[in-house]
Amino acid sequence: MPPATRRLSGIERAERTAILEALRRHGDNKVRAAESLGIGRATLYRKLRAYGMDQA
C-alpha cells in the first residue's frame, strides 16, 4: 500500500532531493548511493518506501 499523500516538511524535501541526486550520480546503484549518503542500504530502502520512490 502506498504511503498516505501528505505534505513533506522542509527537511524531508531536502532528504528526498539528496536521495534522488545520489541515485542519479551513481546510476541508480542503491548500495553506492547509500554509501555516499552515509546511511545503510536498509535505511535507504526504508526511505525510498516512505517517500513513495521504491518503484524506481
Backbone bond lengths (Angstrom), bond angles and torsions (degrees), N, CA, C in turn:
res aa  C-N    CA-C-N  psi(-1)  N-CA   C-N-CA  omega(-1)  CA-C   N-CA-C  phi
1 M - - - 1.449 - - 1.522 108.78 -
2 P 1.345 118.45 130.14 1.465 120.81 -179.06 1.520 111.09 -67.87
3 P 1.332 116.74 152.51 1.465 119.07 178.95 1.522 110.22 -63.49
4 A 1.315 115.98 151.87 1.459 120.50 177.96 1.525 109.65 -60.71
5 T 1.298 115.62 140.74 1.461 119.61 178.82 1.525 108.27 -74.24
6 R 1.299 115.23 122.69 1.458 120.72 177.81 1.511 108.57 -148.95
7 R 1.279 114.70 162.36 1.455 120.75 178.97 1.529 109.27 -75.64
8 L 1.319 116.37 130.79 1.465 120.75 179.27 1.524 109.78 -80.73
9 S 1.314 115.34 145.66 1.462 120.23 174.72 1.532 108.23 -73.11
10 G 1.297 116.05 169.64 1.459 120.61 179.21 1.519 112.44 -59.16
11 I 1.326 116.20 -42.66 1.469 119.47 -179.35 1.521 110.50 -68.64
12 E 1.330 117.45 -36.11 1.465 120.23 177.94 1.524 110.93 -66.74
13 R 1.329 116.89 -39.53 1.476 119.93 176.90 1.520 110.29 -63.21
14 A 1.327 116.85 -42.15 1.471 120.85 179.29 1.530 110.45 -64.55
15 E 1.322 116.83 -41.81 1.458 120.84 179.36 1.526 110.41 -64.80
16 R 1.319 117.32 -45.01 1.467 122.13 178.88 1.532 110.46 -59.81
17 T 1.330 116.15 -43.71 1.464 120.99 178.57 1.526 110.81 -62.64
18 A 1.337 117.18 -42.85 1.468 121.00 179.33 1.524 110.76 -63.05
19 I 1.327 116.68 -40.28 1.465 120.46 178.80 1.525 110.30 -64.35
20 L 1.321 116.50 -47.04 1.473 120.08 179.84 1.523 111.22 -60.47
21 E 1.318 116.55 -41.93 1.465 121.23 179.77 1.531 110.85 -65.39
22 A 1.333 117.03 -42.84 1.468 120.51 179.03 1.527 110.38 -63.33
23 L 1.316 117.21 -42.07 1.465 120.45 177.81 1.529 110.89 -62.73
24 R 1.322 116.42 -41.99 1.468 120.27 179.13 1.523 110.59 -63.28
25 R 1.337 115.95 -46.55 1.476 121.09 -179.16 1.520 112.38 -60.50
26 H 1.315 116.35 -32.51 1.461 120.58 -174.78 1.526 112.03 -106.64
27 G 1.335 116.07 23.66 1.458 120.43 175.05 1.519 113.39 57.84
28 D 1.326 116.83 38.83 1.469 123.67 -179.40 1.529 113.75 65.70
29 N 1.330 117.24 15.43 1.462 120.77 175.72 1.531 107.20 -78.78
30 K 1.312 115.69 107.51 1.461 120.67 -173.23 1.526 112.73 -68.88
31 V 1.318 117.53 -34.19 1.470 120.34 178.62 1.527 109.67 -63.11
32 R 1.323 116.28 -49.10 1.482 119.48 -179.44 1.524 111.45 -67.23
33 A 1.337 117.05 -38.28 1.467 120.18 178.54 1.526 109.87 -61.94
34 A 1.329 117.25 -45.55 1.461 120.84 179.27 1.523 110.54 -60.84
35 E 1.331 116.56 -45.05 1.470 119.94 178.95 1.524 111.04 -59.49
36 S 1.331 116.93 -42.88 1.468 119.89 -178.42 1.527 111.73 -66.84
37 L 1.335 116.15 -27.24 1.467 120.75 178.70 1.525 112.01 -86.38
38 G 1.336 116.73 -9.79 1.454 120.45 -179.28 1.520 113.12 76.06
39 I 1.330 116.32 27.81 1.463 120.86 178.38 1.522 109.18 -126.31
40 G 1.305 116.68 162.02 1.453 121.16 177.97 1.520 111.34 -76.24
41 R 1.314 115.67 159.24 1.458 121.17 179.49 1.525 111.19 -60.03
42 A 1.330 116.80 -42.75 1.465 120.47 179.76 1.529 110.86 -61.98
43 T 1.321 116.82 -38.70 1.468 120.72 177.39 1.518 110.54 -63.98
44 L 1.324 117.18 -42.15 1.455 120.40 178.12 1.529 110.33 -60.68
45 Y 1.322 117.15 -46.80 1.465 120.07 179.34 1.529 110.98 -60.89
46 R 1.330 117.47 -39.86 1.464 121.05 178.67 1.526 110.77 -63.53
47 K 1.327 116.57 -41.90 1.464 120.22 179.30 1.530 111.08 -68.76
48 L 1.325 117.17 -37.95 1.466 120.16 176.74 1.521 110.30 -59.90
49 R 1.331 116.87 -42.82 1.471 120.65 177.40 1.520 110.65 -64.19
50 A 1.326 116.63 -45.47 1.469 121.23 -177.36 1.525 111.83 -60.81
51 Y 1.331 116.43 -35.23 1.468 120.62 -179.44 1.518 112.51 -93.81
52 G 1.328 117.16 7.50 1.454 120.85 177.45 1.520 113.55 68.59
53 M 1.344 116.29 28.19 1.460 120.84 -177.85 1.516 111.85 -109.94
54 D 1.322 118.24 13.16 1.467 120.16 -174.67 1.516 113.46 -78.03
55 Q 1.307 119.47 -6.41 1.470 120.93 176.14 1.516 111.58 -84.10
56 A 1.323 117.53 -11.36 1.465 121.70 -177.24 1.505 112.09 -71.58
